[in-house]
Amino acid sequence: MAAKKQERMDLLQGTLDMLVLRTLLLGELHGYGIAQSIRQNSAEQLLIEAGSLYPALQRLELQKLISAKWQISGTGRRARFYRLTAAGRRKLATSMSRWDEFVAAIGMVLHPAESSK
């Protein structure tokens, strides 16, 4: 089981943006908090590296799906806190709907007998 625990799931392109938006639906967070929330909520299966997270945050901010401001974190350090915008909420709803359709389609291919019932 130890080898299995070391395996991690790879994210499909674009999935990280949806996960970030979903995480921010609960309230504003700094980058490390976003990564920790995703890790915890995925039962340690999704580990988001800074090299992936911060470019995604910058991209989402440029698209006006999130906003950011500098604040003092709980540890007393300056950090950028990110918040979901109205456009981000709309994008999240669309992305989640498309994701559900994608998962259903994959399920039909992987389990054809179950999908014909």
PASEBA-1860 file (N, C-alpha, C; in nm, 3 decimals):
! residues 117
1> MAAKKQER> 0.082/-0.120/0.000/0.000/0.000/0.000/0.086/0.125/0.000 ~ 0.209/0.117/0.053/0.298/0.233/0.058/0.328/0.285/-0.082 ~ 0.351/0.195/-0.177/0.378/0.238/-0.314/0.256/0.306/-0.374 ~ 0.140/0.253/-0.344/0.015/0.313/-0.392/-0.003/0.454/-0.337 ~ 0.031/0.473/-0.210/0.016/0.603/-0.146/0.109/0.707/-0.209 ~ 0.223/0.662/-0.261/0.319/0.754/-0.322/0.273/0.800/-0.460 ~ 0.186/0.722/-0.523/0.135/0.761/-0.654/0.045/0.883/-0.639 ~ 0.052/0.973/-0.733/-0.034/1.091/-0.732/-0.105/1.103/-0.865
9> MDLLQGTL> -0.221/1.162/-0.861/-0.299/1.180/-0.983/-0.248/1.301/-1.059 ~ -0.235/1.286/-1.190/-0.198/1.398/-1.274/-0.324/1.477/-1.308 ~ -0.312/1.608/-1.311/-0.427/1.692/-1.344/-0.438/1.710/-1.494 ~ -0.559/1.700/-1.545/-0.582/1.732/-1.684/-0.566/1.882/-1.704 ~ -0.523/1.919/-1.821/-0.505/2.061/-1.850/-0.637/2.135/-1.828 ~ -0.633/2.245/-1.756/-0.751/2.324/-1.727/-0.821/2.287/-1.598 ~ -0.791/2.170/-1.546/-0.855/2.125/-1.424/-0.811/2.207/-1.304 ~ -0.684/2.246/-1.301/-0.633/2.325/-1.189/-0.711/2.455/-1.174
17> DMLVLRTL> -0.741/2.522/-1.285/-0.819/2.646/-1.277/-0.953/2.621/-1.209 ~ -1.020/2.514/-1.247/-1.150/2.482/-1.188/-1.135/2.453/-1.038 ~ -1.031/2.381/-1.000/-1.009/2.350/-0.859/-0.981/2.475/-0.778 ~ -0.905/2.567/-0.834/-0.876/2.693/-0.765/-1.004/2.773/-0.748 ~ -1.082/2.785/-0.855/-1.207/2.861/-0.846/-1.301/2.798/-0.744 ~ -1.310/2.665/-0.743/-1.398/2.596/-0.646/-1.351/2.620/-0.504 ~ -1.221/2.618/-0.484/-1.164/2.641/-0.351/-1.196/2.783/-0.303 ~ -1.187/2.879/-0.393/-1.214/3.018/-0.356/-1.363/3.047/-0.339
25> LLGELHGY> -1.448/2.956/-0.381/-1.592/2.973/-0.360/-1.623/2.979/-0.210 ~ -1.541/2.916/-0.130/-1.560/2.913/0.016/-1.510/3.039/0.086 ~ -1.432/3.121/0.016/-1.381/3.244/0.076/-1.239/3.271/0.030 ~ -1.189/3.389/0.063/-1.057/3.427/0.015/-0.947/3.350/0.088 ~ -0.840/3.323/0.013/-0.725/3.250/0.065/-0.599/3.300/-0.003 ~ -0.486/3.279/0.061/-0.358/3.303/-0.005/-0.317/3.177/-0.079 ~ -0.215/3.187/-0.163/-0.176/3.075/-0.248/-0.149/2.947/-0.171 ~ -0.072/2.955/-0.064/-0.041/2.835/0.014/-0.169/2.774/0.070
33> GIAQSIRQ> -0.262/2.857/0.114/-0.389/2.809/0.167/-0.471/2.737/0.060 ~ -0.466/2.788/-0.062/-0.537/2.723/-0.173/-0.478/2.584/-0.197 ~ -0.346/2.576/-0.204/-0.279/2.447/-0.227/-0.310/2.349/-0.115 ~ -0.309/2.395/0.009/-0.338/2.310/0.123/-0.483/2.261/0.121 ~ -0.575/2.349/0.087/-0.716/2.313/0.082/-0.740/2.204/-0.024 ~ -0.681/2.221/-0.141/-0.696/2.121/-0.247/-0.636/1.988/-0.202 ~ -0.519/1.993/-0.140/-0.454/1.871/-0.091/-0.543/1.800/0.011 ~ -0.592/1.875/0.108/-0.674/1.816/0.214/-0.806/1.763/0.161
41> NSAEQLLI> -0.870/1.839/0.074/-1.001/1.799/0.022/-0.993/1.684/-0.079 ~ -0.873/1.652/-0.126/-0.855/1.540/-0.218/-0.795/1.419/-0.147 ~ -0.800/1.417/-0.015/-0.743/1.308/0.064/-0.596/1.286/0.029 ~ -0.524/1.396/0.014/-0.380/1.395/-0.011/-0.343/1.345/-0.151 ~ -0.439/1.333/-0.242/-0.411/1.282/-0.376/-0.364/1.391/-0.473 ~ -0.407/1.514/-0.451/-0.369/1.624/-0.541/-0.273/1.717/-0.468 ~ -0.148/1.715/-0.509/-0.048/1.804/-0.452/-0.015/1.910/-0.556 ~ -0.052/2.032/-0.528/-0.034/2.140/-0.624/0.099/2.210/-0.593
49> EAGSLYPA> 0.189/2.206/-0.688/0.320/2.268/-0.672/0.310/2.418/-0.702 ~ 0.396/2.495/-0.637/0.397/2.641/-0.657/0.420/2.676/-0.803 ~ 0.501/2.597/-0.872/0.529/2.623/-1.014/0.408/2.608/-1.104 ~ 0.306/2.540/-1.057/0.180/2.529/-1.131/0.076/2.625/-1.078 ~ 0.071/2.640/-0.945/-0.033/2.720/-0.883/-0.022/2.868/-0.915 ~ 0.096/2.926/-0.897/0.107/3.071/-0.912/0.086/3.119/-1.056 ~ 0.134/3.047/-1.157/0.095/3.087/-1.293/-0.056/3.077/-1.317 ~ -0.120/2.976/-1.257/-0.266/2.964/-1.270/-0.336/3.081/-1.203
57> LQRLELQK> -0.289/3.120/-1.085/-0.349/3.235/-1.016/-0.332/3.362/-1.098 ~ -0.214/3.380/-1.156/-0.190/3.498/-1.239/-0.281/3.497/-1.361 ~ -0.295/3.381/-1.425/-0.381/3.369/-1.543/-0.527/3.399/-1.507 ~ -0.575/3.344/-1.395/-0.713/3.368/-1.352/-0.736/3.514/-1.317 ~ -0.635/3.578/-1.260/-0.649/3.720/-1.227/-0.653/3.804/-1.354 ~ -0.570/3.771/-1.451/-0.571/3.844/-1.579/-0.704/3.828/-1.651 ~ -0.768/3.713/-1.633/-0.899/3.688/-1.695/-1.013/3.747/-1.612 ~ -0.978/3.811/-1.500/-1.074/3.874/-1.409/-1.171/3.772/-1.346
65> LISAKWQI> -1.124/3.648/-1.332/-1.204/3.545/-1.267/-1.178/3.545/-1.117 ~ -1.064/3.601/-1.076/-1.032/3.621/-0.935/-0.971/3.760/-0.920 ~ -0.976/3.811/-0.798/-0.906/3.936/-0.768/-0.809/3.907/-0.654 ~ -0.712/3.994/-0.638/-0.611/3.971/-0.534/-0.576/4.101/-0.465 ~ -0.539/4.087/-0.337/-0.490/4.203/-0.263/-0.391/4.154/-0.158 ~ -0.299/4.243/-0.125/-0.199/4.211/-0.024/-0.259/4.230/0.114 ~ -0.235/4.132/0.201/-0.282/4.137/0.339/-0.177/4.068/0.427 ~ -0.197/4.079/0.556/-0.112/4.008/0.650/-0.177/3.874/0.682
73> SGTGRRAR> -0.100/3.767/0.667/-0.152/3.633/0.692/-0.158/3.604/0.841 ~ -0.209/3.489/0.876/-0.219/3.447/1.015/-0.083/3.432/1.082 ~ 0.021/3.416/1.000/0.157/3.404/1.055/0.227/3.538/1.064 ~ 0.156/3.646/1.029/0.214/3.780/1.037/0.295/3.820/0.916 ~ 0.291/3.739/0.811/0.365/3.771/0.689/0.272/3.831/0.585 ~ 0.329/3.913/0.500/0.252/3.969/0.388/0.228/3.861/0.285 ~ 0.104/3.852/0.237/0.069/3.751/0.136/-0.042/3.807/0.048 ~ -0.045/3.758/-0.074/-0.156/3.794/-0.164/-0.272/3.700/-0.136
81> FYRLTAAG> -0.386/3.760/-0.108/-0.508/3.684/-0.084/-0.596/3.697/-0.209 ~ -0.650/3.584/-0.250/-0.729/3.577/-0.373/-0.876/3.556/-0.340 ~ -0.960/3.619/-0.420/-1.105/3.613/-0.401/-1.171/3.588/-0.536 ~ -1.276/3.510/-0.535/-1.353/3.479/-0.655/-1.437/3.601/-0.695 ~ -1.439/3.634/-0.823/-1.523/3.743/-0.873/-1.656/3.685/-0.924 ~ -1.747/3.772/-0.960/-1.875/3.726/-1.017/-1.850/3.649/-1.146 ~ -1.757/3.699/-1.228/-1.723/3.628/-1.352/-1.663/3.492/-1.320 ~ -1.586/3.483/-1.213/-1.528/3.357/-1.169/-1.634/3.258/-1.126
89> RRKLATSM> -1.738/3.308/-1.059/-1.848/3.219/-1.018/-1.921/3.162/-1.140 ~ -1.942/3.246/-1.241/-2.007/3.198/-1.363/-1.920/3.095/-1.435 ~ -1.791/3.124/-1.444/-1.696/3.032/-1.509/-1.692/2.900/-1.434 ~ -1.692/2.904/-1.302/-1.690/2.783/-1.221/-1.812/2.697/-1.250 ~ -1.929/2.759/-1.255/-2.053/2.684/-1.282/-2.045/2.614/-1.419 ~ -1.997/2.685/-1.519/-1.982/2.628/-1.653/-1.880/2.516/-1.653 ~ -1.766/2.539/-1.588/-1.660/2.438/-1.584/-1.705/2.312/-1.512 ~ -1.777/2.327/-1.402/-1.824/2.210/-1.327/-1.925/2.130/-1.410
97> SRWDEFVA> -2.011/2.199/-1.483/-2.108/2.131/-1.567/-2.037/2.052/-1.677 ~ -1.939/2.115/-1.741/-1.863/2.046/-1.846/-1.785/1.929/-1.788 ~ -1.729/1.948/-1.667/-1.654/1.840/-1.602/-1.746/1.721/-1.576 ~ -1.866/1.746/-1.526/-1.962/1.637/-1.500/-1.995/1.562/-1.629 ~ -2.011/1.634/-1.739/-2.038/1.571/-1.868/-1.919/1.487/-1.912 ~ -1.799/1.539/-1.892/-1.676/1.470/-1.929/-1.662/1.339/-1.849 ~ -1.684/1.347/-1.718/-1.673/1.229/-1.632/-1.777/1.125/-1.673 ~ -1.898/1.168/-1.704/-2.002/1.075/-1.748/-1.961/1.006/-1.878
105> AIGMVLHP> -1.905/1.080/-1.972/-1.864/1.023/-2.100/-1.751/0.922/-2.080 ~ -1.655/0.954/-1.996/-1.546/0.861/-1.967/-1.603/0.736/-1.901 ~ -1.697/0.753/-1.810/-1.760/0.639/-1.744/-1.829/0.547/-1.843 ~ -1.892/0.604/-1.945/-1.959/0.521/-2.046/-1.859/0.437/-2.124 ~ -1.741/0.493/-2.149/-1.639/0.418/-2.222/-1.578/0.310/-2.133 ~ -1.550/0.344/-2.007/-1.486/0.249/-1.916/-1.580/0.138/-1.871 ~ -1.708/0.168/-1.861/-1.807/0.072/-1.812/-1.928/0.067/-1.906 ~ -1.910/0.019/-2.029/-2.018/0.024/-2.128/-2.143/-0.054/-2.087
113> AESSK> -2.128/-0.163/-2.018/-2.246/-0.243/-1.979/-2.331/-0.167/-1.879 ~ -2.268/-0.094/-1.789/-2.342/-0.017/-1.686/-2.415/0.102/-1.748 ~ -2.356/0.163/-1.851/-2.419/0.283/-1.908/-2.537/0.249/-1.997 ~ -2.552/0.123/-2.039/-2.665/0.087/-2.125/-2.788/0.047/-2.049 ~ -2.779/0.046/-1.915/-2.892/0.007/-1.831/-2.993/0.117/-1.821
END
